[in-house]
Amino acid sequence: MIPDTMQYIDHGKGGDPSVMKIATGPVPVPGPGEVLIRVRHAGVNRPDVQQRKGLYPPPPGASPVMGLEVAGEIVAVGEGQMPWKVGDTVCALTPGGGYAQYCKAPAGSCLPIPAGLSLAEAAALPENYFTVWSNVFFRAQLKPGERFLVHGGSSGIGLTAIQLAHAFGATVYTTVGSDEKAAACRAAGADVAINYRTQDWAAEIWQITNRRGVDVILDMVGGDYVNRNLRSLAMEGRLVQIGFMQGPKAEIDAGAILMKRLTFTGSALRPRTNEVKAQIAGGLRSRVWPLLEQGKVRPTIHASFPLAEAAAAHTLMESSTHIGKIMLDVQS
């Protein structure tokens, strides 16, 4: 039985974490090509924080409720040819609406629960794995034997990138803010973890690679990191920008792009079409889901909070003291 109403997190007009409150509203109705999921667990991500602050509005037609990834049971399906049926358990990338007891998602953005993973672990997969797979392996074309640098290695994105790059045969470098985080990244598969608070990471990369640089960089920091990234790339190197924690404006030496034939690109996952997300999901299912089921890669969950304590989850996220994913336990 699907109820008429559900609980969800309302962030009102936006602000600090204290604006987040439990509210009651109608259960979404899946449209053509969509499924309705009874949410068991939902992931907390940086874009949620930006949305709560009023800096990252949902795309047209998306739920105004925060939450970009969930796991649970399908309880209803919309019209059209459907690869899923009522009763299937899935994890899903959503355009919004995950901080709620029920959430609708495009059918093509759903994936089965990998064997051996709990629903909570599965809910930690979509946002990070879709992001890393589409940017590092599709957009940047990271190849076995290449050198890869990811900033913020102890974040959910960072640990995912480290594990996948290592699993596919790259040499992996990362930057972190503490020795504890460095140890966690090395345990996840990083060959080198540089504490940017005590070391000049760009100088270290240049020295470690014998002044060659790295082939691919995944960056969510922005700001003055952009120019340092360009200087840290090898010939034909690729810089992929997926966020701007230090802001989107930077003064760069564009000569490095010309002289080293660099590629500077980037993408945001949420605005992409359902068709593109379905293609990414297909790649994950065929190339990455077997690694999860073999135990070669696995999400790291730092902490879980009840839905009603979403504000505490956001406070932890903004502290940047966590290692891995922060989750919401929505329904038992």
Secondary structure, 3 states (H helix, E strand, C coil): CCCCEEEEEECCCCCCHHHCEEEEEECCCCCCCEEEEEEEEEEECHHHHHHHCCCCCCCCCCCCCCCCEEEEEEEEECCCCCCCCCCCEEEEECCCCCCECEEEEEHHHEEECCCCCCHHHHHCCHHHHHHHHHHHHHHCCCCCCCEEEEECCCEHHHHHHHHHHHHCCCEEEEEECCHHHHHHHHHHCCCEEEECCCCCHHHHHHHHCCCCCEEEEEECCCCCHHHHHHHHEEEEEEEEECCCCCCCCCCCCCHHHHHHCCEEEECCCCCCCHHHHHHHHHHHHHHHHHHHHCCCCCCCEEEEEEHHHHHHHHHHHHHCCCCEEEEEECCC
